[in-house]
Amino acid sequence: MGTNVLSLRIDGELLDRLRDHAAKRGMSVQDYVIQTLIRNDFDERFQSAVEETEKFYGVT
């Protein structure tokens, strides 16, 4: 299995929140994000967020 690079552009306020959450766990922001992405329930939570966003914007 190879590796890939994912680059994100995020709001400064969101980055500050991520730093806070990561620091509370003694992790880097990168490690915190990766841990969040590999959580067992991430797929369910992500799908739910997509559905809510589609409802909000009226996308069908």
C-alpha positions in Angstrom: 0.0 0.0 0.0 1.4 3.4 -1.0 1.0 6.7 0.6 -0.6 9.9 -0.8 -0.6 13.5 0.3 -3.8 15.3 1.2 -3.7 19.1 1.4 -6.4 21.0 3.0 -7.3 24.7 3.1 -9.2 25.4 6.3 -10.4 28.5 8.2 -8.0 29.8 10.8 -10.7 29.5 13.5 -11.2 25.8 12.7 -7.4 25.2 12.7 -7.2 26.8 16.2 -10.0 24.4 17.4 -8.2 21.4 15.9 -5.0 22.5 17.6 -6.8 22.7 20.9 -8.4 19.3 20.5 -5.0 17.8 19.5 -3.1 19.4 22.3 -5.6 18.0 24.9 -4.7 14.6 23.6 -0.9 15.3 23.4 -1.1 14.9 19.6 -0.1 16.9 16.5 -2.9 18.3 14.4 -2.0 15.9 11.6 -2.2 12.9 14.0 -5.4 14.1 15.5 -7.0 14.4 12.0 -5.8 11.0 11.0 -7.2 9.4 14.2 -10.5 11.1 13.6 -10.7 9.8 10.0 -10.0 6.2 11.0 -12.5 6.1 13.8 -15.0 3.3 13.2 -18.0 5.6 13.1 -16.4 8.2 10.8 -18.2 6.9 7.7 -21.6 7.1 9.4 -21.0 10.6 10.8 -19.6 11.8 7.5 -22.7 10.5 5.6 -25.0 12.1 8.1 -23.2 15.4 7.7 -23.5 15.2 3.9 -27.2 14.4 4.1 -27.8 17.4 6.5 -25.8 19.7 4.2 -27.8 18.5 1.2 -31.1 19.2 3.1 -29.9 22.6 4.1 -28.9 23.6 0.5 -31.8 21.8 -1.1 -29.7 19.4 -3.1 -31.4 16.2 -4.1 
